[in-house]
Structure formats: C-alpha cells, structure tokens
Amino acid sequence: MSESERPRHEQGNLRALLRTLGDLGHDLLNVDWPGTPLGPMDGWPQSLQTAVRILVTSRFPMWMAWGPELTFL
C-alpha cells in the first residue's frame, strides 16, 4: 500500500508506518531513542518524522544526519 493509499489518520503516524516495514521497521522501533540525542520518537518534530518517512520508503539507499550532534539515521 502506498503512502497516499493509507488512511488519513495513519499518514502522519510514523510508528504505524514502521510497523509495516518488516525488519527495517522493527529495528527502528526497537532503538532506544530516549537514549539518543533525538529523544523519544513521539517527541520528534514533524520535519524529522517526514525526513525519516522519505528515508524508509525510498527505493534508494539513503542516510541523513539530524540535530546539533548530527545523529545518523
């Protein structure tokens, strides 16, 4: 199911998307985010959530660094 086909209430929910992504989503959901400079996933700004959505739904390998400490994703 493409992002545009997802129900509107799930389109902004990063956790819901990650649950559909198999091993990649499982790995990202199990990171100790509160122990990183990014903090808990639920507290991420919309811009970071959008960037992560782009990374995890791309067919191409990507990475990014976020925040003052350049945390890699």
SVG drawing of the C-alpha trace seen along z (x, -y; Angstrom):
<svg xmlns="http://www.w3.org/2000/svg" viewBox="-8 -22 36 30">
<polyline fill="none" stroke="black" stroke-width="0.4" points="0.0,0.0 1.4,-3.4 1.6,-6.3 -1.3,-8.1 -3.5,-5.0 -3.1,-4.8 -6.0,-6.1 -5.5,-9.8 -5.2,-9.2 -2.2,-6.9 -0.4,-9.1 1.1,-11.2 1.9,-8.3 5.5,-7.3 5.1,-4.3 2.2,-2.9 4.4,-3.1 7.4,-1.5 5.2,1.5 4.5,2.2 8.2,2.3 9.3,5.7 12.9,5.9 13.7,2.3 10.7,1.0 11.2,3.5 14.8,2.4 13.9,-1.3 11.0,-0.8 13.4,1.1 16.1,-1.6 16.5,-3.2 15.6,-6.6 15.3,-8.2 19.0,-7.3 20.0,-9.2 20.2,-12.9 17.0,-12.7 15.0,-11.7 11.7,-9.7 10.2,-9.2 6.9,-10.5 8.6,-13.9 10.2,-14.2 9.3,-17.4 7.2,-16.8 10.1,-17.8 12.2,-14.9 9.3,-12.4 8.8,-13.5 12.5,-13.1 12.5,-9.6 9.4,-8.7 11.3,-9.7 14.3,-7.6 12.4,-4.4 10.1,-4.5 12.8,-5.2 13.9,-2.5 17.4,-4.0 19.9,-3.7 20.0,-6.9 21.3,-8.3 20.9,-11.6 22.3,-13.4 20.0,-15.3 20.4,-17.8 23.4,-19.7 25.2,-16.4 24.5,-15.1 22.8,-11.9 22.9,-9.5 19.9,-7.7"/>
</svg>
